[in-house]
C-alpha cells in the first residue's frame, strides 16, 4: 500500500474501468463523530443545567447566565479533549512508524515473513504471494505503508486533524448548547421558559438522533428515540434533584 505520492501504474483497460466507476462511500466519519460528540453533549448538559436551575426557582436571567457560562466552558473543555485525543493518535502513529522503519532495516527477512503471513490469511497461496513479497521488498516506502495498515491497522492521520477536531467539537457543542437556552432569552418567567425549553430541546434531540442514526448506518427512528430518552432522563433527574434539595 503505497502512500499518496507513489505513482500507480495500471493497464489501460483497468484504468478505464476505474474512470467510469464511482463508489458512493461515506468518507466523513471522523467529522461526523466529532459533530455527534459535540451536539449530543451540548444538547444534554446545558438542558439538564437549565432544568435544574428552573426547578430551584431561579429566574430566567440567572438560568441564561449560568447556561451561557456552561456552554462556553463546555465548548473549551470538549474542544481541548478532542485536540488532545487526535494529537495522541498522531503521536502513536509516528511512534509505530519509526519502530516499523527500524524493523524493516534491522530484520527484513522477519518483516517479509510477516507480509507473507498477512497475505496467507486471505487464502493466498505461497506461489501467489511470493512475487508480492519480493516486489514490496524492492519498494521500502510501499512496504512500510503496507505494514502500518495491514499489520498494525493504522491509517496515516491528517496533520490538520487535531485542530479540526477541536474546532468541530467546540462549535457543535455551542450549537447544541444554545438550543435549550433560547426560551430563556425571550420568556422572563423561568417556569414557563423551562416548558418551552423542554419542548424545543426534545424536538432538537429527535432531529439530531434521527440524523445521527442516518449518517452512522443505524436505525434512524430507533436512534432518535434513544437520544431523546437520554436527554429527557438527564433533564428530569436534574429538575427532580433541584426540587428535592429545595424542599
C-alpha positions in Angstrom: 0.0 0.0 0.0 1.9 3.0 -1.3 1.4 6.5 0.1 -0.4 9.1 -1.9 2.8 10.4 -3.6 3.7 7.0 -5.2 2.6 6.7 -8.8 0.1 3.9 -9.6 0.5 2.1 -12.9 -2.4 0.1 -14.3 -3.1 -1.3 -17.7 -5.4 0.9 -19.8 -8.4 -1.5 -19.6 -8.4 -1.5 -15.8 -7.8 2.3 -15.7 -10.7 2.8 -18.0 -13.0 0.7 -15.7 -12.0 2.7 -12.7 -12.5 6.0 -14.5 -16.1 5.0 -15.3 -16.9 3.7 -11.9 -17.9 5.9 -8.9 -18.3 4.3 -5.5 -20.7 6.0 -3.1 -19.0 5.5 0.3 -19.4 7.8 3.2 -15.9 9.1 4.0 -16.5 11.9 6.5 -16.7 9.6 9.5 -14.3 11.5 11.8 -16.1 14.8 11.2 -19.5 13.3 11.8 -18.2 11.6 15.0 -16.9 15.0 16.3 -20.2 16.6 15.5 -22.1 13.9 17.3 -19.9 14.2 20.4 -20.3 18.0 20.5 -24.0 18.3 19.7 -25.1 15.4 21.9 -23.3 16.8 25.0 -24.3 20.4 24.0 -27.9 19.5 23.9 -27.9 17.4 27.1 -25.7 19.1 29.6 -27.0 22.8 29.4 -30.5 21.3 29.1 -30.1 19.5 32.4 -28.5 22.5 34.0 -31.3 24.9 32.9 -33.9 22.4 34.0 -32.2 22.0 37.4 -31.9 25.8 38.0 -35.6 26.2 36.9 -36.5 23.5 39.4 -34.8 25.6 42.1 -37.0 28.6 41.1 -34.1 30.6 39.6 -35.1 33.5 37.4 -34.7 33.2 33.6 -31.8 35.7 33.7 -29.9 33.6 36.2 -30.6 30.4 34.2 -29.4 32.1 31.0 -26.3 33.5 32.5 -25.3 30.2 34.1 -26.2 28.3 30.9 -24.1 30.6 28.6 -21.2 30.2 31.1 -21.6 26.5 31.0 -21.7 26.4 27.2 -18.5 28.5 27.0 -16.7 26.3 29.5 -18.0 23.1 28.0 -17.0 24.1 24.5 -13.5 24.9 25.6 -13.2 21.7 27.6 -14.7 19.4 24.9 -12.6 21.1 22.1 -9.4 20.6 24.2 -10.3 17.0 24.8 -10.8 16.5 21.0 -7.5 18.1 20.3 -5.6 16.0 22.8 -7.2 12.8 21.6 -6.4 13.5 17.9 -2.8 14.6 18.9 -2.3 11.4 20.8 -3.5 9.3 17.8 -1.0 11.2 15.6 1.8 10.7 18.1 1.1 7.0 18.4 1.1 6.6 14.6 4.5 8.3 14.3 5.9 6.2 17.1 4.8 3.0 15.4 6.0 4.3 12.0 9.6 4.8 13.3 9.6 1.4 15.0 8.4 -0.3 11.8 11.0 1.5 9.8 13.7 0.3 12.1 12.5 -3.3 11.9 12.4 -3.3 8.1 16.1 -2.2 8.1 17.2 -4.4 11.0 15.2 -7.7 10.3 14.0 -7.5 6.7 13.5 -11.3 6.5 11.3 -11.4 9.5 9.2 -8.4 8.2 8.9 -10.2 4.8 7.7 -13.3 6.6 5.1 -11.1 8.3 3.9 -9.9 4.9 3.6 -13.5 3.7 1.6 -14.3 6.9 -0.8 -11.4 6.3 -1.4 -12.4 2.7 -1.8 -16.1 3.7 -4.7 -15.1 6.0 -6.6 -14.0 2.9 -6.2 -17.5 1.4 -3.4 -16.5 -1.0 -1.0 -19.4 -1.7 2.8 -19.2 -1.3 3.4 -19.2 -5.1 0.9 -16.4 -5.4 2.1 -14.1 -2.6 5.9 -14.7 -3.2 6.1 -12.1 -6.1 4.1 -9.6 -4.0 6.5 -10.0 -1.0 9.5 -9.6 -3.3 8.0 -6.6 -5.0 7.4 -4.9 -1.6 11.0 -5.6 -0.5 12.1 -3.5 -3.5 9.9 -0.6 -2.5 10.7 0.3 1.1 8.0 3.1 1.4 5.3 0.9 0.0 6.4 -1.9 2.3 6.3 0.4 5.3 2.8 1.6 4.3 1.6 -2.0 3.9 2.9 -3.0 7.3 1.3 0.1 9.0 -2.1 -0.6 7.5 -2.3 -4.4 7.4 -0.1 -5.5 10.3 -0.9 -2.7 12.8 -4.2 -1.5 11.4 -3.2 2.2 11.5 -4.1 4.8 8.9 -1.9 7.9 8.4 -3.6 10.7 10.3 -4.4 14.1 8.7 -1.9 16.6 10.1 -4.8 19.1 10.5 -6.9 16.5 12.3 -6.2 17.7 15.9 -7.2 21.4 15.2 -10.1 20.4 13.0 -11.4 18.0 15.7 -11.1 20.7 18.4 -13.0 23.3 16.4 -15.7 20.9 15.2 -16.5 19.6 18.7 -16.4 23.1 20.2 -18.7 24.6 17.6 -21.0 21.7 17.7 -21.2 21.9 21.5 -22.1 25.6 21.2 -24.7 25.0 18.6 -26.3 22.2 20.7 -25.9 24.1 24.0 -27.7 27.2 22.8 -30.9 25.4 21.9 -32.3 24.7 25.4 -31.4 28.3 26.4 -33.3 30.1 23.6 -36.6 30.2 25.5 -34.9 31.8 28.5 -33.9 34.7 26.2 -37.5 35.6 25.5 -39.5 34.4 28.5 -38.8 36.1 31.8 -40.7 33.5 33.9 -38.4 30.5 34.3 -41.3 28.2 35.0 -42.8 28.9 31.6 -39.4 29.1 29.9 -38.5 25.6 31.1 -41.6 24.2 29.5 -40.7 25.8 26.2 -37.1 24.7 26.6 -38.1 21.0 27.2 -40.3 21.1 24.1 -37.7 22.7 21.9 -34.8 20.5 23.2 -36.7 17.3 22.8 -37.6 18.2 19.3 -33.9 19.0 18.6 -32.9 15.7 20.2 -35.3 13.9 18.0 -34.0 15.5 14.8 -30.4 15.1 15.9 -30.9 11.4 16.9 -32.5 10.7 13.5 -29.6 12.4 11.7 -27.1 10.6 13.8 -28.7 7.2 13.0 -28.9 8.0 9.4 -25.2 9.0 9.0 -23.8 6.3 11.2 -25.8 3.5 9.5 -28.0 2.7 12.4 -31.8 2.7 12.5 -32.7 6.4 12.4 -36.0 6.2 14.3 -34.5 4.0 17.0 -31.6 6.4 17.3 -34.0 9.4 17.5 -36.0 7.8 20.3 -32.9 6.6 22.2 -31.2 10.1 22.0 -34.4 11.8 23.1 -34.9 9.5 26.1 -31.3 10.1 27.3 -31.8 13.9 27.2 -35.2 13.6 28.9 -33.9 11.4 31.7 -30.9 13.8 32.3 -33.1 16.9 32.5 -35.8 15.2 34.6 -33.1 14.0 37.0 -31.6 17.5 37.3 -35.0 19.1 37.8 -36.1 16.5 40.4 -32.8 16.8 42.4 -33.2 20.6 42.4 -36.8 20.3 43.7 -35.8 17.7 46.3 -32.9 19.9 47.6 -35.1 22.9 47.7 -37.6 21.0 49.9 
